[in-house]
Amino acid sequence: MAALDAPKRVAVLSRSFSRHPVLRAELQKHYPDAKFNDTGRTLAKEELAEFLAGYDGAIVALERLDDQALEAMPTLKVLSKYGVGLDNIDLSAASRRAIRVGWRGGVNKHSVAELAIALMIALLHRVPQAADEVRSGHWRQLKGRELGGQTVGVLGCGHVGQEVVRLLAPFKCKILSHDMRDFPDFYAEYRVTPVSLEDLFRNSAIVTIHLPSTAATWRIVNDRLLGLMQPEAVLVNLARGGLVDEAALKARLIDGSLAAAAFDVFESEPPVDKELLNLPNMLATPHIGGSSEEAVLAMGRAAIEGLFEARDPLEEGYIPVWVR
């Protein structure tokens, strides 16, 4: 997108971007009077509209910009995404209002994939439970399992899912995948076996989720699928909250029909189900998958470039249908 089409005034909603000195400085080279969210809060509703009043460009992270919110922002012409998920933006409403969207897929994939591997290892070696016992004054050697040689099911084999597969290569795991798309060349190179959704849950010792949040994927991992998992299996979710039925997950962690789970994302953030969070076989992190220093810089720079390269979000070939 030519500079002529770039916004004239830019506000940054993202708290992470706003407190990063390098990203602030790089944005201010283009927009010396850029406005930053230094409140430490995720803005919503009236406060969100007030923050963006008079601005035609915005860098957005997890703030919800639905049809009603966009209606309250008549000057807005460009939204640039800090991160990759677009489930918080009503792309159809943006397109109707001629609001262009800047987006780049896979910009934080390595950071998320590394954390996925770390959580798998932590669960298999019972690290959270062992650490809690040491803090409580108990000293015993818990028996764990190695990641090497396990069967790993990758639910969603896009940017992040493929990066997880690449990082798993030295562990010599058997890799299963389920995705609405086919990746024959990638599957052949990394010896990935595409399977049905049911077979992925039935046959995997570890299931790791890397799907976008859409109407089709909402609570896709329900009690029926969880019931197919082996009792010693573990579930990892670093994609989006709401993909897993958390009540069903809690019940299976309690009754032992599922060994353990690690979630970086929840349906409500911060999560409200303290019983789930306090289970000894539940490991929770606060949506940090894309929060490595390297990923923050990459996402921020992509968001700055997105201000100049934004396009109609429904333009054919721009944002894949499965991301919307």
C-alpha positions as CSV (number, residue, x, y, z in Angstrom):
1,M,0.0,0.0,0.0
2,A,1.5,3.3,-1.0
3,A,2.3,5.9,1.7
4,L,-0.4,8.1,0.2
5,D,-3.0,5.6,1.4
6,A,-1.5,5.3,4.9
7,P,-3.4,6.7,7.9
8,K,-2.5,10.2,9.0
9,R,-3.0,9.7,12.8
10,V,-2.3,6.4,14.6
11,A,-3.2,5.1,18.0
12,V,-1.8,1.9,19.5
13,L,-4.2,-0.2,21.5
14,S,-1.8,-3.0,22.3
15,R,-0.4,-2.8,25.8
16,S,2.6,-4.9,24.9
17,F,3.5,-2.7,21.9
18,S,2.9,0.5,23.9
19,R,5.4,-0.4,26.6
20,H,8.1,-1.6,24.2
21,P,10.7,1.2,23.7
22,V,12.1,0.0,20.4
23,L,8.6,-0.4,18.8
24,R,7.5,3.0,20.2
25,A,10.6,4.6,18.6
26,E,10.2,2.8,15.3
27,L,6.5,3.8,15.0
28,Q,7.3,7.4,16.0
29,K,9.7,7.7,13.0
30,H,6.5,7.5,10.9
31,Y,4.1,9.0,13.4
32,P,5.8,11.4,15.9
33,D,2.5,12.1,17.5
34,A,1.3,8.5,17.8
35,K,-0.9,7.8,20.8
36,F,-0.1,4.8,23.0
37,N,-2.2,2.8,25.5
38,D,-0.2,3.3,28.7
39,T,-3.2,2.4,31.0
40,G,-2.0,-1.1,31.5
41,R,-5.6,-2.3,30.6
42,T,-7.2,-3.8,27.6
43,L,-9.7,-1.1,26.5
44,A,-13.3,-1.9,25.6
45,K,-16.6,-0.3,24.7
46,E,-16.9,3.4,25.5
47,E,-13.3,3.7,26.7
48,L,-12.1,2.1,23.4
49,A,-14.1,4.4,21.2
50,E,-12.9,7.4,23.2
51,F,-9.3,6.3,22.9
52,L,-9.6,6.1,19.1
53,A,-11.7,9.2,18.6
54,G,-10.3,11.3,15.8
55,Y,-7.8,8.7,14.7
56,D,-7.8,7.0,11.3
57,G,-5.3,4.3,12.0
58,A,-5.0,1.8,14.9
59,I,-2.7,-1.0,15.9
60,V,-4.9,-3.6,17.6
61,A,-4.0,-6.7,19.6
62,L,-6.8,-8.6,21.5
63,E,-9.2,-5.7,21.8
64,R,-12.7,-6.6,20.5
65,L,-13.7,-4.6,17.4
66,D,-17.1,-5.9,16.5
67,D,-19.7,-4.2,14.3
68,Q,-21.0,-2.1,17.2
69,A,-17.5,-0.9,18.2
70,L,-16.6,0.0,14.6
71,E,-19.8,1.9,14.3
72,A,-18.6,4.2,17.1
73,M,-15.3,4.9,15.3
74,P,-16.4,6.9,12.1
75,T,-12.9,8.2,11.4
76,L,-11.1,4.8,11.4
77,K,-9.7,3.8,8.0
78,V,-6.9,1.3,8.8
79,L,-6.5,-1.4,11.4
80,S,-3.2,-3.2,11.7
81,K,-3.0,-6.4,13.7
82,Y,-0.3,-6.9,16.3
83,G,-0.3,-10.7,16.3
84,V,-2.0,-13.2,14.0
85,G,-5.5,-14.1,15.3
86,L,-8.3,-12.1,13.8
87,D,-11.2,-13.5,15.8
88,N,-11.5,-10.2,17.7
89,I,-12.1,-8.2,14.6
90,D,-15.4,-8.3,12.6
91,L,-13.8,-8.4,9.1
92,S,-17.1,-8.2,7.3
93,A,-18.1,-5.0,9.2
94,A,-14.6,-3.5,8.5
95,S,-14.9,-4.2,4.8
96,R,-18.4,-2.7,4.7
97,R,-17.0,0.5,6.2
98,A,-14.0,0.6,3.9
99,I,-11.7,-0.1,6.8
100,R,-8.5,-1.7,5.5
101,V,-6.7,-4.4,7.7
102,G,-3.0,-5.0,7.9
103,W,-2.2,-8.7,8.7
104,R,0.7,-11.1,8.4
105,G,0.3,-14.8,9.1
106,G,2.9,-16.8,11.0
107,V,4.8,-13.9,12.4
108,N,5.0,-15.4,15.9
109,K,5.0,-19.1,15.0
110,H,8.4,-20.0,16.3
111,S,7.7,-18.6,19.8
112,V,4.4,-20.4,20.0
113,A,5.9,-23.6,18.7
114,E,8.7,-23.5,21.3
115,L,6.3,-23.1,24.1
116,A,4.2,-25.9,22.8
117,I,7.2,-28.2,23.0
118,A,8.1,-26.9,26.4
119,L,4.6,-27.6,27.8
120,M,4.6,-31.1,26.3
121,I,7.8,-32.0,28.0
122,A,6.6,-30.4,31.3
123,L,3.5,-32.5,31.3
124,L,5.2,-35.7,30.4
125,H,7.9,-35.3,33.0
126,R,5.3,-34.1,35.6
127,V,7.3,-30.9,36.1
128,P,4.4,-28.8,37.7
129,Q,3.5,-31.5,40.2
130,A,7.2,-32.1,41.1
131,A,7.9,-28.4,41.6
132,D,4.8,-28.0,43.8
133,E,5.9,-30.9,46.0
134,V,9.4,-29.5,46.4
135,R,8.0,-26.1,47.4
136,S,5.8,-28.0,49.9
137,G,8.8,-29.7,51.5
138,H,8.3,-33.1,49.9
139,W,11.2,-34.8,48.0
140,R,10.4,-37.7,45.8
141,Q,11.3,-38.7,42.3
142,L,8.2,-38.8,40.2
143,K,8.3,-41.1,37.2
144,G,7.7,-39.3,33.9
145,R,7.7,-40.1,30.2
146,E,10.0,-38.9,27.4
147,L,8.7,-37.0,24.5
148,G,11.0,-38.9,22.1
149,G,9.1,-41.6,20.2
150,Q,5.6,-40.5,21.3
151,T,2.7,-40.1,18.9
152,V,1.9,-36.4,18.6
153,G,-1.4,-35.3,17.0
154,V,-1.3,-31.8,15.5
155,L,-4.8,-30.3,15.2
156,G,-4.3,-27.5,12.7
157,C,-1.2,-27.7,10.5
158,G,-0.9,-24.1,9.4
159,H,2.0,-21.8,10.3
160,V,2.3,-22.7,13.9
161,G,1.4,-26.4,13.5
162,Q,4.0,-26.9,10.9
163,E,6.6,-25.1,13.0
164,V,5.8,-27.5,15.9
165,V,6.3,-30.5,13.5
166,R,9.7,-29.1,12.5
167,L,10.8,-28.7,16.1
168,L,9.6,-32.2,16.9
169,A,11.9,-33.7,14.2
170,P,14.8,-34.5,16.5
171,F,12.6,-36.3,18.9
172,K,11.6,-38.8,16.3
173,C,8.0,-38.7,17.2
174,K,5.3,-40.2,15.0
175,I,3.2,-37.2,13.8
176,L,-0.5,-37.3,13.0
177,S,-2.3,-34.2,11.6
178,H,-5.8,-33.1,11.0
179,D,-6.5,-30.0,9.0
180,M,-9.2,-28.8,6.6
181,R,-6.4,-28.2,4.1
182,D,-3.9,-30.7,2.6
183,F,-0.2,-30.2,2.7
184,P,1.2,-33.1,0.7
185,D,4.7,-31.8,0.2
186,F,5.1,-30.8,3.8
187,Y,3.6,-34.1,5.0
188,A,6.0,-36.1,2.8
189,E,9.1,-34.1,3.9
190,Y,8.3,-34.6,7.6
191,R,6.6,-37.9,7.5
192,V,3.3,-36.6,8.8
193,T,0.2,-38.8,8.5
194,P,-3.0,-37.0,7.8
195,V,-5.9,-38.6,9.7
196,S,-9.5,-38.0,10.6
197,L,-10.3,-35.8,13.7
198,E,-11.5,-38.9,15.6
199,D,-8.4,-40.9,14.8
200,L,-6.1,-38.1,15.8
201,F,-7.6,-38.0,19.3
202,R,-7.9,-41.8,19.5
203,N,-4.3,-42.5,18.6
204,S,-2.2,-39.6,20.0
205,A,-0.3,-39.6,23.2
206,I,-0.2,-35.8,22.9
207,V,-2.7,-33.6,21.1
208,T,-1.5,-30.0,20.4
209,I,-4.1,-27.5,19.1
210,H,-3.2,-24.9,16.5
211,L,-6.5,-23.8,15.0
212,P,-7.9,-20.3,14.4
213,S,-11.1,-19.4,16.4
214,T,-14.0,-19.4,14.0
215,A,-17.7,-20.4,14.1
216,A,-16.6,-23.8,12.8
217,T,-13.9,-24.4,15.4
218,W,-15.8,-23.1,18.5
219,R,-15.6,-25.9,21.1
220,I,-14.5,-28.3,18.4
221,V,-12.8,-30.3,21.2
222,N,-15.8,-31.5,23.0
223,D,-16.5,-34.3,25.5
224,R,-16.9,-36.8,22.8
225,L,-13.4,-36.2,21.4
226,L,-11.9,-36.0,24.8
227,G,-13.5,-39.3,25.6
228,L,-11.5,-40.9,22.7
229,M,-8.2,-40.0,24.2
230,Q,-6.1,-42.5,26.0
231,P,-6.0,-42.2,29.8
232,E,-2.3,-41.4,29.7
233,A,-2.6,-38.8,27.0
234,V,-2.1,-35.1,27.4
235,L,-3.8,-32.1,25.7
236,V,-2.0,-28.8,24.9
237,N,-3.7,-25.6,23.6
238,L,-1.8,-22.5,22.6
239,A,-4.2,-21.5,19.9
240,R,-7.4,-19.7,21.1
241,G,-9.7,-20.0,24.1
242,G,-13.1,-21.5,23.3
243,L,-11.7,-24.3,21.1
244,V,-12.0,-26.7,24.0
245,D,-15.0,-27.4,26.2
246,E,-13.3,-26.4,29.5
247,A,-16.0,-28.0,31.7
248,A,-15.7,-31.3,29.9
249,L,-11.9,-31.1,30.2
250,K,-12.1,-30.4,33.9
251,A,-14.3,-33.4,34.5
252,R,-11.9,-35.7,32.6
253,L,-8.8,-34.4,34.4
254,I,-10.6,-35.0,37.7
255,D,-11.8,-38.5,37.0
256,G,-8.4,-39.5,35.5
257,S,-9.7,-40.4,32.0
258,L,-7.2,-37.8,30.7
259,A,-3.7,-37.6,32.3
260,A,-3.0,-33.8,32.0
261,A,-3.5,-30.6,30.1
262,A,-1.6,-27.4,29.5
263,F,-3.4,-24.3,28.3
264,D,-2.0,-20.9,27.3
265,V,-5.4,-19.6,26.2
266,F,-8.8,-19.7,27.8
267,E,-12.4,-19.0,26.9
268,S,-12.4,-16.1,29.4
269,E,-9.1,-14.3,30.0
270,P,-8.1,-14.2,32.8
271,P,-9.8,-17.6,33.4
272,V,-12.5,-17.7,36.1
273,D,-12.7,-21.4,36.8
274,K,-10.3,-21.7,39.8
275,E,-11.1,-25.3,40.3
276,L,-9.7,-26.1,36.9
277,L,-6.7,-24.0,37.4
278,N,-5.8,-25.6,40.7
279,L,-5.9,-29.2,39.5
280,P,-2.5,-30.8,39.9
281,N,-2.6,-32.1,36.3
282,M,-3.6,-28.7,34.8
283,L,-0.8,-26.4,33.7
284,A,-1.9,-22.8,32.9
285,T,0.1,-19.9,31.4
286,P,-1.2,-16.4,30.8
287,H,-1.4,-16.2,27.0
288,I,2.4,-15.9,26.6
289,G,2.9,-18.1,23.5
290,G,3.8,-15.1,21.3
291,S,5.4,-13.1,24.0
292,S,9.1,-13.9,23.5
293,E,11.2,-10.8,22.9
294,E,11.9,-11.9,19.4
295,A,8.2,-12.5,18.6
296,V,7.2,-9.1,20.1
297,L,9.6,-7.3,17.8
298,A,8.5,-9.3,14.8
299,M,4.8,-8.7,15.5
300,G,5.3,-5.0,16.2
301,R,7.3,-4.4,13.1
302,A,4.7,-6.4,11.0
303,A,2.0,-4.2,12.6
304,I,3.8,-1.0,11.6
305,E,4.3,-2.2,8.1
306,G,0.6,-3.2,8.1
307,L,-0.4,0.4,8.4
308,F,1.1,1.0,5.0
309,E,0.2,-2.3,3.4
310,A,-3.4,-2.8,4.7
311,R,-6.0,-4.1,2.3
312,D,-9.7,-4.9,2.2
313,P,-9.9,-7.8,4.6
314,L,-12.3,-9.7,2.3
315,E,-10.1,-9.2,-0.8
316,E,-9.7,-12.6,-2.5
317,G,-6.3,-14.2,-1.7
318,Y,-5.4,-11.8,1.1
319,I,-6.6,-13.3,4.4
320,P,-7.3,-17.0,4.1
321,V,-10.9,-18.1,4.7
322,W,-9.9,-20.4,7.6
323,V,-8.2,-17.5,9.5
324,R,-11.3,-15.3,9.2
